[in-house]
Amino acid sequence: QSVLTQPPSASGTPGQRVTISCSGSNSNIGSHSVNWYRQVPGTAPKLLIYKNNQRPSGVPDRFSGSKSGTSASLALSGLQSDDEAHYYCASWDDSLSGQGLFGGGTKLTVL
Amino acid sequence: EAQLLESGGGLVQPGGSLRLSCAASRFTFSDYAMNWVRLAPGKGLEWVSAISGRSGHTYYADSVKGRFTISRDNSKDTLNLQMNSLRVDDTATYYCAKADVSFVGGDFFHMDVWGKGTTVTVSS
């Protein structure tokens, strides 16, 4: 069971707006920024959002991130069929000597 | 565009060892921290280890601490992961991933370039 908690699944229809949540604690999300990745099975993960709400170049503004306290969320607007993928949140954790954490992942289905 | 290419995966028996490598190109390797991340069948992404750019400070997930060793050779633009005492639950595709700063963690844990991965299967 992951320290960062995500819903295992989410869904929406084309054009809709979907949000995916990520819940952590004071030692991770509460202290450090959150990043979001997308992975299509069989391909490498791709960075979507970094430092809570920053988009790397090439990522469309349909994707947005936010953070409040020990939780974060990823929003996808104007849902498209090729948005079907697994989405992961990630953050650093200060416990012990420090280590990285990923959420358990959310499988997004476009209906 | 920065590129990463992993190698060294394969089939190994429980208790065995394997050494993964990641060849970096098209960026100044020594300027950036590097990570290993794995994806086990039917599971989610798991961060495995990281190493800073020049000082070589290392960090490990609890699940691999004491069994895996991360290292880098900045003269050869290569990242390595020595995996000992392998267990069945180490079976996964292993990705190397680049940070966009030289140090590890904190508010700079994001990984902007990923390799295509190399598959490790631990089975008798």
Interface residues (C-beta under 8 A of the other chain):
Chain A: S2 H32 S33 N35 Y37 Q39 T43 A44 P45 K46 L47 Y50 K51 P56 H86 Y88 A90 S91 W92 L96 S97 G98 Q99 G100 L101 F102 G103 G104 G105
Chain B: N35 V37 L39 G44 L45 E46 W47 A50 Y59 Y60 A61 D62 Y95 A97 V104 G105 G106 D107 F109 H110 M111 D112 W114 G115 K116 G117
